[in-house]
Amino acid sequence: MMDGSGQGRGAASQEAAPRPRSFATLLVLAVCAALACAGFTALGTWQLQRLQWKLALIERVEQRVHAAPVAAPGPERWPHISAESDEYRHVRLSGTFMDGKSALVQAATELGSGYWLLTPLRVADGDGAIVLVNRGFIPSEAAGGVRQAIHDRPISQEQATTVTGLLRLSEPGGAFLRHNDSVAERWYSRDVQAIAAARGLRRVAPYFIDADAEPARADARLGGIAPVGGLTVVSFHNSHLVYALTWYALALMAAAAGLWIWREERRLRRAG
């Protein structure tokens, strides 16, 4: 014997039971799952291709860094300079430092916070060509003396020199949330074009050179300070394998979701 409330519960349970989806709904779900799976797989494959490219780039850069220095690219090569073909190349050039045109660029290194000393070098026999040279790191407490020495440096005392180091591309704009201010002499990145314009320089290379490490010796032209070279950090962000595995995992999840829906539909249709 069943009372009215029992009949009500039985009817409610029948109404709440899951029903098979319509063909149109299944088609839409199948298409979405297939597109998601294909898209995630394509992104994972693309990341694997990027990984191979990055590994090849790292290998090329390692070879450049440790190779014997070659002549720095002259003006005829400047329009063709690129990161892929030239950055971190070990180069050599001779010329005359223009100490009075130097700039201090904020830096954070393994030696602490301070400044990079960028000095224009007028290339010998370069038809007036100029290359900015990062002569090395100067600690914050020495910056005032270096600035004064730069300001007082007479052009007549410029001296010829030879520099070896790594070719680096310009860093335009500034640093994160901090823009270069040429008027206030606040430099947060080694922006070759901006520094050259602020110093009134022409025929300046679109790159600068990070000077190699040399035995520490005080430079009277810099107020007795010795810039520390050879602090270039050669590193590349390489998370492509992680990204590829993530995309492939998402592709498997999309495929698994589609399979689960298909099996659930089969169960419901058999039960019905």
Sequence and secondary structure as in RCSB ss.txt:
>XXXX:A:sequence
MMDGSGQGRGAASQEAAPRPRSFATLLVLAVCAALACAGFTALGTWQLQRLQWKLALIERVEQRVHAAPVAAPGP
ERWPHISAESDEYRHVRLSGTFMDGKSALVQAATELGSGYWLLTPLRVADGDGAIVLVNRGFIPSEAAGGVRQAI
HDRPISQEQATTVTGLLRLSEPGGAFLRHNDSVAERWYSRDVQAIAAARGLRRVAPYFIDADAEPARADARLGGI
APVGGLTVVSFHNSHLVYALTWYALALMAAAAGLWIWREERRLRRAG
>XXXX:A:secstr
   HHHHHHHHHHHHHS     HHHHHHHHHHHHHHHHHHHHHHHHHHHHHHHHHHHHHHHHHHHHS  EE   G
GGGGG  HHHHTT EEEEEEEE GGG EEEEEEETTEEEEEEEEEEEETTSTT EEEEEEEEEEGGGHHHHHHHH
HH  GGG  EEEEEEEEEE   SEETTEE BTTTTBBSS  HHHHHHHTT  SEEEEEEEE       BGGGTSB
  B           HHHHHHHHHHHHHHHHHHHHHHHHHHHHHHHH 
